[in-house]
Each structure stands twice: as C-alpha cells, then as structure tokens.
Amino acid sequence: MMKWLYLGILCFLIVLLIRYTFTSKKKWEWLMAAFVLAPWILRLLQLK
C-alpha cells in the first residue's frame, strides 16, 4: 500500500519537474538536479 503511494508521489513530482523544466529558462539546472535526486529517491523507495 505504502509503496504505491510513494510511486504515485514520485510520478507526480516527475511530471511537475518535466512541466517546470519546459517552462523555465534554467532547464539544465533542473535536469541536473533531477539526475542527482533520482538515485536517492529510488534508494528510499527500496528501503520502504
């Protein structure tokens, strides 16, 4: 149950990030931040 909740939140954040990336002028900063944060988020998901 909790795993699906985390996956839903993760998908929501990814969609927001993608939407913001295309509307902002600092695209590369957001992409770099996403690549840095993604492994940590995945690691947290594996722990739960």
mmCIF entry with sequence, helices, sheets and N, C-alpha, C, O atoms, coordinates in Angstrom:
data_MODEL
# 
_entry.id   MODEL 
# 
_entity.id                         1 
_entity.type                       polymer 
_entity.pdbx_number_of_molecules   1 
# 
_entity_poly.entity_id                      1 
_entity_poly.type                           'polypeptide(L)' 
_entity_poly.nstd_linkage                   no 
_entity_poly.nstd_monomer                   no 
_entity_poly.pdbx_seq_one_letter_code       MMKWLYLGILCFLIVLLIRYTFTSKKKWEWLMAAFVLAPWILRLLQLK 
_entity_poly.pdbx_seq_one_letter_code_can   MMKWLYLGILCFLIVLLIRYTFTSKKKWEWLMAAFVLAPWILRLLQLK 
_entity_poly.pdbx_strand_id                 A 
# 
loop_
_entity_poly_seq.entity_id 
_entity_poly_seq.num 
_entity_poly_seq.mon_id 
_entity_poly_seq.hetero 
1 1  MET n 
1 2  MET n 
1 3  LYS n 
1 4  TRP n 
1 5  LEU n 
1 6  TYR n 
1 7  LEU n 
1 8  GLY n 
1 9  ILE n 
1 10 LEU n 
1 11 CYS n 
1 12 PHE n 
1 13 LEU n 
1 14 ILE n 
1 15 VAL n 
1 16 LEU n 
1 17 LEU n 
1 18 ILE n 
1 19 ARG n 
1 20 TYR n 
1 21 THR n 
1 22 PHE n 
1 23 THR n 
1 24 SER n 
1 25 LYS n 
1 26 LYS n 
1 27 LYS n 
1 28 TRP n 
1 29 GLU n 
1 30 TRP n 
1 31 LEU n 
1 32 MET n 
1 33 ALA n 
1 34 ALA n 
1 35 PHE n 
1 36 VAL n 
1 37 LEU n 
1 38 ALA n 
1 39 PRO n 
1 40 TRP n 
1 41 ILE n 
1 42 LEU n 
1 43 ARG n 
1 44 LEU n 
1 45 LEU n 
1 46 GLN n 
1 47 LEU n 
1 48 LYS n 
# 
_struct_asym.id          A 
_struct_asym.entity_id   1 
# 
loop_
_struct_conf.conf_type_id 
_struct_conf.id 
_struct_conf.pdbx_PDB_helix_id 
_struct_conf.beg_label_comp_id 
_struct_conf.beg_label_asym_id 
_struct_conf.beg_label_seq_id 
_struct_conf.pdbx_beg_PDB_ins_code 
_struct_conf.end_label_comp_id 
_struct_conf.end_label_asym_id 
_struct_conf.end_label_seq_id 
_struct_conf.pdbx_end_PDB_ins_code 
_struct_conf.beg_auth_comp_id 
_struct_conf.beg_auth_asym_id 
_struct_conf.beg_auth_seq_id 
_struct_conf.end_auth_comp_id 
_struct_conf.end_auth_asym_id 
_struct_conf.end_auth_seq_id 
_struct_conf.pdbx_PDB_helix_class 
_struct_conf.details 
_struct_conf.pdbx_PDB_helix_length 
HELX_P HELX_P1 AA1 MET A 2  ? THR A 23 ? MET A 2  THR A 23 1 ? 22 
HELX_P HELX_P2 AA2 LYS A 27 ? LEU A 47 ? LYS A 27 LEU A 47 1 ? 21 
# 
_struct_conf_type.id          HELX_P 
_struct_conf_type.criteria    ? 
_struct_conf_type.reference   ? 
# 
loop_
_atom_site.group_PDB 
_atom_site.id 
_atom_site.type_symbol 
_atom_site.label_atom_id 
_atom_site.label_alt_id 
_atom_site.label_comp_id 
_atom_site.label_asym_id 
_atom_site.label_entity_id 
_atom_site.label_seq_id 
_atom_site.pdbx_PDB_ins_code 
_atom_site.Cartn_x 
_atom_site.Cartn_y 
_atom_site.Cartn_z 
_atom_site.occupancy 
_atom_site.B_iso_or_equiv 
_atom_site.pdbx_formal_charge 
_atom_site.auth_seq_id 
_atom_site.auth_comp_id 
_atom_site.auth_asym_id 
_atom_site.auth_atom_id 
_atom_site.pdbx_PDB_model_num 
ATOM 1   N N  . MET A 1 1  ? 0.830  -1.201 0.000   1.00 0.00 ? 1  MET A N  1 
ATOM 2   C CA . MET A 1 1  ? 0.000  0.000  0.000   1.00 0.00 ? 1  MET A CA 1 
ATOM 3   C C  . MET A 1 1  ? 0.872  1.262  0.000   1.00 0.00 ? 1  MET A C  1 
ATOM 4   O O  . MET A 1 1  ? 0.702  2.149  -0.837  1.00 0.00 ? 1  MET A O  1 
ATOM 5   N N  . MET A 1 2  ? 1.800  1.324  0.945   1.00 0.00 ? 2  MET A N  1 
ATOM 6   C CA . MET A 1 2  ? 2.679  2.493  1.046   1.00 0.00 ? 2  MET A CA 1 
ATOM 7   C C  . MET A 1 2  ? 3.568  2.633  -0.183  1.00 0.00 ? 2  MET A C  1 
ATOM 8   O O  . MET A 1 2  ? 3.889  3.740  -0.615  1.00 0.00 ? 2  MET A O  1 
ATOM 9   N N  . LYS A 1 3  ? 3.960  1.477  -0.740  1.00 0.00 ? 3  LYS A N  1 
ATOM 10  C CA . LYS A 1 3  ? 4.830  1.508  -1.917  1.00 0.00 ? 3  LYS A CA 1 
ATOM 11  C C  . LYS A 1 3  ? 4.128  2.185  -3.090  1.00 0.00 ? 3  LYS A C  1 
ATOM 12  O O  . LYS A 1 3  ? 4.747  2.959  -3.821  1.00 0.00 ? 3  LYS A O  1 
ATOM 13  N N  . TRP A 1 4  ? 2.843  1.897  -3.273  1.00 0.00 ? 4  TRP A N  1 
ATOM 14  C CA . TRP A 1 4  ? 2.070  2.516  -4.355  1.00 0.00 ? 4  TRP A CA 1 
ATOM 15  C C  . TRP A 1 4  ? 1.926  4.009  -4.120  1.00 0.00 ? 4  TRP A C  1 
ATOM 16  O O  . TRP A 1 4  ? 1.949  4.798  -5.065  1.00 0.00 ? 4  TRP A O  1 
ATOM 17  N N  . LEU A 1 5  ? 1.779  4.399  -2.851  1.00 0.00 ? 5  LEU A N  1 
ATOM 18  C CA . LEU A 1 5  ? 1.681  5.818  -2.506  1.00 0.00 ? 5  LEU A CA 1 
ATOM 19  C C  . LEU A 1 5  ? 2.972  6.548  -2.862  1.00 0.00 ? 5  LEU A C  1 
ATOM 20  O O  . LEU A 1 5  ? 2.945  7.635  -3.440  1.00 0.00 ? 5  LEU A O  1 
ATOM 21  N N  . TYR A 1 6  ? 4.101  5.936  -2.510  1.00 0.00 ? 6  TYR A N  1 
ATOM 22  C CA . TYR A 1 6  ? 5.392  6.528  -2.846  1.00 0.00 ? 6  TYR A CA 1 
ATOM 23  C C  . TYR A 1 6  ? 5.587  6.625  -4.352  1.00 0.00 ? 6  TYR A C  1 
ATOM 24  O O  . TYR A 1 6  ? 6.094  7.628  -4.855  1.00 0.00 ? 6  TYR A O  1 
ATOM 25  N N  . LEU A 1 7  ? 5.184  5.580  -5.073  1.00 0.00 ? 7  LEU A N  1 
ATOM 26  C CA . LEU A 1 7  ? 5.298  5.596  -6.533  1.00 0.00 ? 7  LEU A CA 1 
ATOM 27  C C  . LEU A 1 7  ? 4.427  6.689  -7.138  1.00 0.00 ? 7  LEU A C  1 
ATOM 28  O O  . LEU A 1 7  ? 4.838  7.357  -8.087  1.00 0.00 ? 7  LEU A O  1 
ATOM 29  N N  . GLY A 1 8  ? 3.240  6.871  -6.601  1.00 0.00 ? 8  GLY A N  1 
ATOM 30  C CA . GLY A 1 8  ? 2.338  7.919  -7.072  1.00 0.00 ? 8  GLY A CA 1 
ATOM 31  C C  . GLY A 1 8  ? 2.922  9.303  -6.856  1.00 0.00 ? 8  GLY A C  1 
ATOM 32  O O  . GLY A 1 8  ? 2.875  10.155 -7.743  1.00 0.00 ? 8  GLY A O  1 
ATOM 33  N N  . ILE A 1 9  ? 3.476  9.521  -5.661  1.00 0.00 ? 9  ILE A N  1 
ATOM 34  C CA . ILE A 1 9  ? 4.108  10.807 -5.344  1.00 0.00 ? 9  ILE A CA 1 
ATOM 35  C C  . ILE A 1 9  ? 5.304  11.042 -6.256  1.00 0.00 ? 9  ILE A C  1 
ATOM 36  O O  . ILE A 1 9  ? 5.508  12.150 -6.752  1.00 0.00 ? 9  ILE A O  1 
ATOM 37  N N  . LEU A 1 10 ? 6.093  9.996  -6.473  1.00 0.00 ? 10 LEU A N  1 
ATOM 38  C CA . LEU A 1 10 ? 7.267  10.086 -7.335  1.00 0.00 ? 10 LEU A CA 1 
ATOM 39  C C  . LEU A 1 10 ? 6.879  10.465 -8.760  1.00 0.00 ? 10 LEU A C  1 
ATOM 40  O O  . LEU A 1 10 ? 7.499  11.340 -9.364  1.00 0.00 ? 10 LEU A O  1 
ATOM 41  N N  . CYS A 1 11 ? 5.851  9.805  -9.295  1.00 0.00 ? 11 CYS A N  1 
ATOM 42  C CA . CYS A 1 11 ? 5.364  10.114 -10.645 1.00 0.00 ? 11 CYS A CA 1 
ATOM 43  C C  . CYS A 1 11 ? 4.863  11.549 -10.723 1.00 0.00 ? 11 CYS A C  1 
ATOM 44  O O  . CYS A 1 11 ? 5.133  12.250 -11.699 1.00 0.00 ? 11 CYS A O  1 
ATOM 45  N N  . PHE A 1 12 ? 4.137  11.987 -9.706  1.00 0.00 ? 12 PHE A N  1 
ATOM 46  C CA . PHE A 1 12 ? 3.616  13.350 -9.651  1.00 0.00 ? 12 PHE A CA 1 
ATOM 47  C C  . PHE A 1 12 ? 4.752  14.370 -9.665  1.00 0.00 ? 12 PHE A C  1 
ATOM 48  O O  . PHE A 1 12 ? 4.685  15.374 -10.375 1.00 0.00 ? 12 PHE A O  1 
ATOM 49  N N  . LEU A 1 13 ? 5.797  14.106 -8.875  1.00 0.00 ? 13 LEU A N  1 
ATOM 50  C CA . LEU A 1 13 ? 6.945  15.007 -8.825  1.00 0.00 ? 13 LEU A CA 1 
ATOM 51  C C  . LEU A 1 13 ? 7.696  15.038 -10.146 1.00 0.00 ? 13 LEU A C  1 
ATOM 52  O O  . LEU A 1 13 ? 8.168  16.092 -10.572 1.00 0.00 ? 13 LEU A O  1 
ATOM 53  N N  . ILE A 1 14 ? 7.810  13.877 -10.799 1.00 0.00 ? 14 ILE A N  1 
ATOM 54  C CA . ILE A 1 14 ? 8.474  13.807 -12.102 1.00 0.00 ? 14 ILE A CA 1 
ATOM 55  C C  . ILE A 1 14 ? 7.712  14.622 -13.142 1.00 0.00 ? 14 ILE A C  1 
ATOM 56  O O  . ILE A 1 14 ? 8.311  15.357 -13.926 1.00 0.00 ? 14 ILE A O  1 
ATOM 57  N N  . VAL A 1 15 ? 6.382  14.486 -13.142 1.00 0.00 ? 15 VAL A N  1 
ATOM 58  C CA . VAL A 1 15 ? 5.548  15.250 -14.077 1.00 0.00 ? 15 VAL A CA 1 
ATOM 59  C C  . VAL A 1 15 ? 5.699  16.751 -13.825 1.00 0.00 ? 15 VAL A C  1 
ATOM 60  O O  . VAL A 1 15 ? 5.840  17.531 -14.766 1.00 0.00 ? 15 VAL A O  1 
ATOM 61  N N  . LEU A 1 16 ? 5.668  17.151 -12.550 1.00 0.00 ? 16 LEU A N  1 
ATOM 62  C CA . LEU A 1 16 ? 5.859  18.565 -12.207 1.00 0.00 ? 16 LEU A CA 1 
ATOM 63  C C  . LEU A 1 16 ? 7.222  19.064 -12.657 1.00 0.00 ? 16 LEU A C  1 
ATOM 64  O O  . LEU A 1 16 ? 7.344  20.166 -13.192 1.00 0.00 ? 16 LEU A O  1 
ATOM 65  N N  . LEU A 1 17 ? 8.245  18.250 -12.437 1.00 0.00 ? 17 LEU A N  1 
ATOM 66  C CA . LEU A 1 17 ? 9.611  18.616 -12.801 1.00 0.00 ? 17 LEU A CA 1 
ATOM 67  C C  . LEU A 1 17 ? 9.740  18.799 -14.309 1.00 0.00 ? 17 LEU A C  1 
ATOM 68  O O  . LEU A 1 17 ? 10.342 19.765 -14.777 1.00 0.00 ? 17 LEU A O  1 
ATOM 69  N N  . ILE A 1 18 ? 9.164  17.857 -15.070 1.00 0.00 ? 18 ILE A N  1 
ATOM 70  C CA . ILE A 1 18 ? 9.211  17.937 -16.533 1.00 0.00 ? 18 ILE A CA 1 
ATOM 71  C C  . ILE A 1 18 ? 8.466  19.173 -17.026 1.00 0.00 ? 18 ILE A C  1 
ATOM 72  O O  . ILE A 1 18 ? 8.953  19.895 -17.896 1.00 0.00 ? 18 ILE A O  1 
ATOM 73  N N  . ARG A 1 19 ? 7.295  19.410 -16.470 1.00 0.00 ? 19 ARG A N  1 
ATOM 74  C CA . ARG A 1 19 ? 6.486  20.567 -16.859 1.00 0.00 ? 19 ARG A CA 1 
ATOM 75  C C  . ARG A 1 19 ? 7.228  21.872 -16.547 1.00 0.00 ? 19 ARG A C  1 
ATOM 76  O O  . ARG A 1 19 ? 7.229  22.804 -17.352 1.00 0.00 ? 19 ARG A O  1 
ATOM 77  N N  . TYR A 1 20 ? 7.853  21.925 -15.378 1.00 0.00 ? 20 TYR A N  1 
ATOM 78  C CA . TYR A 1 20 ? 8.589  23.121 -14.971 1.00 0.00 ? 20 TYR A CA 1 
ATOM 79  C C  . TYR A 1 20 ? 9.847  23.306 -15.812 1.00 0.00 ? 20 TYR A C  1 
ATOM 80  O O  . TYR A 1 20 ? 10.235 24.431 -16.128 1.00 0.00 ? 20 TYR A O  1 
ATOM 81  N N  . THR A 1 21 ? 10.483 22.185 -16.173 1.00 0.00 ? 21 THR A N  1 
ATOM 82  C CA . THR A 1 21 ? 11.697 22.237 -16.986 1.00 0.00 ? 21 THR A CA 1 
ATOM 83  C C  . THR A 1 21 ? 11.428 22.883 -18.336 1.00 0.00 ? 21 THR A C  1 
ATOM 84  O O  . THR A 1 21 ? 12.236 23.674 -18.824 1.00 0.00 ? 21 THR A O  1 
ATOM 85  N N  . PHE A 1 22 ? 10.288 22.546 -18.943 1.00 0.00 ? 22 PHE A N  1 
ATOM 86  C CA . PHE A 1 22 ? 9.971  23.091 -20.255 1.00 0.00 ? 22 PHE A CA 1 
ATOM 87  C C  . PHE A 1 22 ? 9.485  24.540 -20.203 1.00 0.00 ? 22 PHE A C  1 
ATOM 88  O O  . PHE A 1 22 ? 9.532  25.239 -21.214 1.00 0.00 ? 22 PHE A O  1 
ATOM 89  N N  . THR A 1 23 ? 9.021  24.995 -19.048 1.00 0.00 ? 23 THR A N  1 
ATOM 90  C CA . THR A 1 23 ? 8.519  26.367 -18.945 1.00 0.00 ? 23 THR A CA 1 
ATOM 91  C C  . THR A 1 23 ? 9.559  27.331 -18.384 1.00 0.00 ? 23 THR A C  1 
ATOM 92  O O  . THR A 1 23 ? 9.433  28.544 -18.549 1.00 0.00 ? 23 THR A O  1 
ATOM 93  N N  . SER A 1 24 ? 10.588 26.797 -17.722 1.00 0.00 ? 24 SER A N  1 
ATOM 94  C CA . SER A 1 24 ? 11.600 27.676 -17.139 1.00 0.00 ? 24 SER A CA 1 
ATOM 95  C C  . SER A 1 24 ? 12.761 27.885 -18.108 1.00 0.00 ? 24 SER A C  1 
ATOM 96  O O  . SER A 1 24 ? 12.932 27.136 -19.070 1.00 0.00 ? 24 SER A O  1 
ATOM 97  N N  . LYS A 1 25 ? 13.547 28.908 -17.835 1.00 0.00 ? 25 LYS A N  1 
ATOM 98  C CA . LYS A 1 25 ? 14.696 29.213 -18.687 1.00 0.00 ? 25 LYS A CA 1 
ATOM 99  C C  . LYS A 1 25 ? 15.954 28.488 -18.220 1.00 0.00 ? 25 LYS A C  1 
ATOM 100 O O  . LYS A 1 25 ? 16.911 28.331 -18.978 1.00 0.00 ? 25 LYS A O  1 
ATOM 101 N N  . LYS A 1 26 ? 15.941 28.049 -16.966 1.00 0.00 ? 26 LYS A N  1 
ATOM 102 C CA . LYS A 1 26 ? 17.106 27.336 -16.419 1.00 0.00 ? 26 LYS A CA 1 
ATOM 103 C C  . LYS A 1 26 ? 16.896 25.833 -16.534 1.00 0.00 ? 26 LYS A C  1 
ATOM 104 O O  . LYS A 1 26 ? 16.865 25.120 -15.531 1.00 0.00 ? 26 LYS A O  1 
ATOM 105 N N  . LYS A 1 27 ? 16.756 25.368 -17.748 1.00 0.00 ? 27 LYS A N  1 
ATOM 106 C CA . LYS A 1 27 ? 16.430 23.957 -17.988 1.00 0.00 ? 27 LYS A CA 1 
ATOM 107 C C  . LYS A 1 27 ? 17.501 23.006 -17.472 1.00 0.00 ? 27 LYS A C  1 
ATOM 108 O O  . LYS A 1 27 ? 17.191 22.008 -16.821 1.00 0.00 ? 27 LYS A O  1 
ATOM 109 N N  . TRP A 1 28 ? 18.755 23.314 -17.761 1.00 0.00 ? 28 TRP A N  1 
ATOM 110 C CA . TRP A 1 28 ? 19.828 22.374 -17.434 1.00 0.00 ? 28 TRP A CA 1 
ATOM 111 C C  . TRP A 1 28 ? 20.017 22.215 -15.935 1.00 0.00 ? 28 TRP A C  1 
ATOM 112 O O  . TRP A 1 28 ? 20.353 21.129 -15.462 1.00 0.00 ? 28 TRP A O  1 
ATOM 113 N N  . GLU A 1 29 ? 19.806 23.284 -15.189 1.00 0.00 ? 29 GLU A N  1 
ATOM 114 C CA . GLU A 1 29 ? 19.934 23.185 -13.730 1.00 0.00 ? 29 GLU A CA 1 
ATOM 115 C C  . GLU A 1 29 ? 18.918 22.208 -13.156 1.00 0.00 ? 29 GLU A C  1 
ATOM 116 O O  . GLU A 1 29 ? 19.230 21.422 -12.261 1.00 0.00 ? 29 GLU A O  1 
ATOM 117 N N  . TRP A 1 30 ? 17.689 22.266 -13.685 1.00 0.00 ? 30 TRP A N  1 
ATOM 118 C CA . TRP A 1 30 ? 16.644 21.361 -13.212 1.00 0.00 ? 30 TRP A CA 1 
ATOM 119 C C  . TRP A 1 30 ? 16.922 19.923 -13.611 1.00 0.00 ? 30 TRP A C  1 
ATOM 120 O O  . TRP A 1 30 ? 16.675 18.996 -12.839 1.00 0.00 ? 30 TRP A O  1 
ATOM 121 N N  . LEU A 1 31 ? 17.445 19.737 -14.843 1.00 0.00 ? 31 LEU A N  1 
ATOM 122 C CA . LEU A 1 31 ? 17.775 18.385 -15.298 1.00 0.00 ? 31 LEU A CA 1 
ATOM 123 C C  . LEU A 1 31 ? 18.887 17.790 -14.450 1.00 0.00 ? 31 LEU A C  1 
ATOM 124 O O  . LEU A 1 31 ? 18.831 16.617 -14.082 1.00 0.00 ? 31 LEU A O  1 
ATOM 125 N N  . MET A 1 32 ? 19.893 18.589 -14.139 1.00 0.00 ? 32 MET A N  1 
ATOM 126 C CA . MET A 1 32 ? 20.988 18.113 -13.294 1.00 0.00 ? 32 MET A CA 1 
ATOM 127 C C  . MET A 1 32 ? 20.481 17.764 -11.897 1.00 0.00 ? 32 MET A C  1 
ATOM 128 O O  . MET A 1 32 ? 20.871 16.748 -11.323 1.00 0.00 ? 32 MET A O  1 
ATOM 129 N N  . ALA A 1 33 ? 19.614 18.608 -11.360 1.00 0.00 ? 33 ALA A N  1 
ATOM 130 C CA . ALA A 1 33 ? 19.036 18.349 -10.040 1.00 0.00 ? 33 ALA A CA 1 
ATOM 131 C C  . ALA A 1 33 ? 18.237 17.047 -10.047 1.00 0.00 ? 33 ALA A C  1 
ATOM 132 O O  . ALA A 1 33 ? 18.291 16.272 -9.093  1.00 0.00 ? 33 ALA A O  1 
ATOM 133 N N  . ALA A 1 34 ? 17.498 16.815 -11.128 1.00 0.00 ? 34 ALA A N  1 
ATOM 134 C CA . ALA A 1 34 ? 16.707 15.588 -11.245 1.00 0.00 ? 34 ALA A CA 1 
ATOM 135 C C  . ALA A 1 34 ? 17.608 14.358 -11.271 1.00 0.00 ? 34 ALA A C  1 
ATOM 136 O O  . ALA A 1 34 ? 17.311 13.352 -10.627 1.00 0.00 ? 34 ALA A O  1 
ATOM 137 N N  . PHE A 1 35 ? 18.715 14.443 -12.020 1.00 0.00 ? 35 PHE A N  1 
ATOM 138 C CA . PHE A 1 35 ? 19.634 13.307 -12.101 1.00 0.00 ? 35 PHE A CA 1 
ATOM 139 C C  . PHE A 1 35 ? 20.329 13.044 -10.771 1.00 0.00 ? 35 PHE A C  1 
ATOM 140 O O  . PHE A 1 35 ? 20.632 11.898 -10.439 1.00 0.00 ? 35 PHE A O  1 
ATOM 141 N N  . VAL A 1 36 ? 20.579 14.100 -10.016 1.00 0.00 ? 36 VAL A N  1 
ATOM 142 C CA . VAL A 1 36 ? 21.216 13.941 -8.704  1.00 0.00 ? 36 VAL A CA 1 
ATOM 143 C C  . VAL A 1 36 ? 20.239 13.338 -7.698  1.00 0.00 ? 36 VAL A C  1 
ATOM 144 O O  . VAL A 1 36 ? 20.612 12.469 -6.910  1.00 0.00 ? 36 VAL A O  1 
ATOM 145 N N  . LEU A 1 37 ? 18.983 13.801 -7.726  1.00 0.00 ? 37 LEU A N  1 
ATOM 146 C CA . LEU A 1 37 ? 17.991 13.359 -6.747  1.00 0.00 ? 37 LEU A CA 1 
ATOM 147 C C  . LEU A 1 37 ? 17.405 11.983 -7.038  1.00 0.00 ? 37 LEU A C  1 
ATOM 148 O O  . LEU A 1 37 ? 17.008 11.273 -6.115  1.00 0.00 ? 37 LEU A O  1 
ATOM 149 N N  . ALA A 1 38 ? 17.347 11.600 -8.307  1.00 0.00 ? 38 ALA A N  1 
ATOM 150 C CA . ALA A 1 38 ? 16.712 10.336 -8.692  1.00 0.00 ? 38 ALA A CA 1 
ATOM 151 C C  . ALA A 1 38 ? 17.266 9.106  -7.959  1.00 0.00 ? 38 ALA A C  1 
ATOM 152 O O  . ALA A 1 38 ? 16.475 8.317  -7.442  1.00 0.00 ? 38 ALA A O  1 
ATOM 153 N N  . PRO A 1 39 ? 18.593 8.908  -7.892  1.00 0.00 ? 39 PRO A N  1 
ATOM 154 C CA . PRO A 1 39 ? 19.115 7.722  -7.188  1.00 0.00 ? 39 PRO A CA 1 
ATOM 155 C C  . PRO A 1 39 ? 18.749 7.690  -5.708  1.00 0.00 ? 39 PRO A C  1 
ATOM 156 O O  . PRO A 1 39 ? 18.491 6.624  -5.150  1.00 0.00 ? 39 PRO A O  1 
ATOM 157 N N  . TRP A 1 40 ? 18.728 8.861  -5.075  1.00 0.00 ? 40 TRP A N  1 
ATOM 158 C CA . TRP A 1 40 ? 18.370 8.930  -3.659  1.00 0.00 ? 40 TRP A CA 1 
ATOM 159 C C  . TRP A 1 40 ? 16.911 8.561  -3.443  1.00 0.00 ? 40 TRP A C  1 
ATOM 160 O O  . TRP A 1 40 ? 16.572 7.860  -2.490  1.00 0.00 ? 40 TRP A O  1 
ATOM 161 N N  . ILE A 1 41 ? 16.046 9.041  -4.340  1.00 0.00 ? 41 ILE A N  1 
ATOM 162 C CA . ILE A 1 41 ? 14.617 8.722  -4.246  1.00 0.00 ? 41 ILE A CA 1 
ATOM 163 C C  . ILE A 1 41 ? 14.405 7.226  -4.446  1.00 0.00 ? 41 ILE A C  1 
ATOM 164 O O  . ILE A 1 41 ? 13.618 6.603  -3.734  1.00 0.00 ? 41 ILE A O  1 
ATOM 165 N N  . LEU A 1 42 ? 15.109 6.655  -5.416  1.00 0.00 ? 42 LEU A N  1 
ATOM 166 C CA . LEU A 1 42 ? 14.999 5.213  -5.671  1.00 0.00 ? 42 LEU A CA 1 
ATOM 167 C C  . LEU A 1 42 ? 15.498 4.405  -4.476  1.00 0.00 ? 42 LEU A C  1 
ATOM 168 O O  . LEU A 1 42 ? 14.928 3.369  -4.136  1.00 0.00 ? 42 LEU A O  1 
ATOM 169 N N  . ARG A 1 43 ? 16.556 4.881  -3.851  1.00 0.00 ? 43 ARG A N  1 
ATOM 170 C CA . ARG A 1 43 ? 17.105 4.197  -2.673  1.00 0.00 ? 43 ARG A CA 1 
ATOM 171 C C  . ARG A 1 43 ? 16.109 4.226  -1.520  1.00 0.00 ? 43 ARG A C  1 
ATOM 172 O O  . ARG A 1 43 ? 15.937 3.232  -0.815  1.00 0.00 ? 43 ARG A O  1 
ATOM 173 N N  . LEU A 1 44 ? 15.453 5.372  -1.331  1.00 0.00 ? 44 LEU A N  1 
ATOM 174 C CA . LEU A 1 44 ? 14.427 5.488  -0.290  1.00 0.00 ? 44 LEU A CA 1 
ATOM 175 C C  . LEU A 1 44 ? 13.254 4.556  -0.567  1.00 0.00 ? 44 LEU A C  1 
ATOM 176 O O  . LEU A 1 44 ? 12.697 3.957  0.352   1.00 0.00 ? 44 LEU A O  1 
ATOM 177 N N  . LEU A 1 45 ? 12.881 4.436  -1.847  1.00 0.00 ? 45 LEU A N  1 
ATOM 178 C CA . LEU A 1 45 ? 11.786 3.543  -2.216  1.00 0.00 ? 45 LEU A CA 1 
ATOM 179 C C  . LEU A 1 45 ? 12.137 2.088  -1.912  1.00 0.00 ? 45 LEU A C  1 
ATOM 180 O O  . LEU A 1 45 ? 11.278 1.310  -1.496  1.00 0.00 ? 45 LEU A O  1 
ATOM 181 N N  . GLN A 1 46 ? 13.397 1.727  -2.120  1.00 0.00 ? 46 GLN A N  1 
ATOM 182 C CA . GLN A 1 46 ? 13.819 0.351  -1.866  1.00 0.00 ? 46 GLN A CA 1 
ATOM 183 C C  . GLN A 1 46 ? 13.829 0.034  -0.372  1.00 0.00 ? 46 GLN A C  1 
ATOM 184 O O  . GLN A 1 46 ? 13.589 -1.107 0.022   1.00 0.00 ? 46 GLN A O  1 
ATOM 185 N N  . LEU A 1 47 ? 14.102 1.029  0.451   1.00 0.00 ? 47 LEU A N  1 
ATOM 186 C CA . LEU A 1 47 ? 14.132 0.819  1.898   1.00 0.00 ? 47 LEU A CA 1 
ATOM 187 C C  . LEU A 1 47 ? 12.744 0.604  2.486   1.00 0.00 ? 47 LEU A C  1 
ATOM 188 O O  . LEU A 1 47 ? 12.589 -0.125 3.466   1.00 0.00 ? 47 LEU A O  1 
ATOM 189 N N  . LYS A 1 48 ? 11.741 1.232  1.896   1.00 0.00 ? 48 LYS A N  1 
ATOM 190 C CA . LYS A 1 48 ? 10.379 1.140  2.438   1.00 0.00 ? 48 LYS A CA 1 
ATOM 191 C C  . LYS A 1 48 ? 9.776  -0.243 2.223   1.00 0.00 ? 48 LYS A C  1 
ATOM 192 O O  . LYS A 1 48 ? 8.637  -0.488 2.620   1.00 0.00 ? 48 LYS A O  1 
# 
